[in-house]
């Protein structure tokens, strides 16, 4: 396991046979939704995580 979530996610997807092109598309979607102020379902991404 690694400290980098993207690396770990790609490792899992690769083990499951997910093609690299599809991984790239999904990562881009995740990054777009993870921008500050974006709405994800009923939630709004904040600038800093709340503890």
C-alpha positions in Angstrom: 0.0 0.0 0.0 1.2 3.5 -0.8 0.5 7.0 0.6 -0.6 8.2 -2.9 -4.3 7.4 -3.4 -4.1 7.7 -7.2 -1.2 5.2 -7.3 -3.1 2.8 -5.1 -6.3 3.1 -7.1 -4.5 2.5 -10.4 -2.8 -0.6 -8.8 -6.2 -2.0 -7.9 -7.7 -1.2 -11.3 -4.7 -2.8 -13.1 -5.1 -6.0 -11.0 -8.8 -6.0 -12.0 -7.9 -5.6 -15.7 -9.2 -2.0 -16.2 -7.5 -0.6 -19.3 -5.2 2.4 -18.8 -7.3 4.6 -21.1 -10.3 4.0 -18.9 -8.3 4.6 -15.7 -7.1 7.9 -17.2 -10.7 9.0 -17.9 -11.9 8.0 -14.4 -9.0 9.8 -12.7 -9.7 13.0 -14.7 -13.4 12.8 -13.6 -12.4 12.4 -10.0 -9.9 15.3 -10.2 -12.5 17.6 -11.8 -15.0 16.8 -9.1 -12.5 17.2 -6.3 -11.8 20.9 -7.0 -12.7 23.3 -4.2 -16.3 24.5 -4.4 -17.5 21.6 -6.7 -20.7 19.8 -5.8 -20.6 16.1 -5.4 -24.1 14.8 -4.7 -25.3 16.8 -1.7 -21.8 17.8 -0.7 -19.5 20.7 -1.5 -15.8 20.2 -1.6 -14.1 22.5 0.9 -10.6 24.1 0.6 -9.4 22.1 3.7 -10.7 18.9 5.2 -12.7 19.1 8.4 -11.5 17.0 11.2 
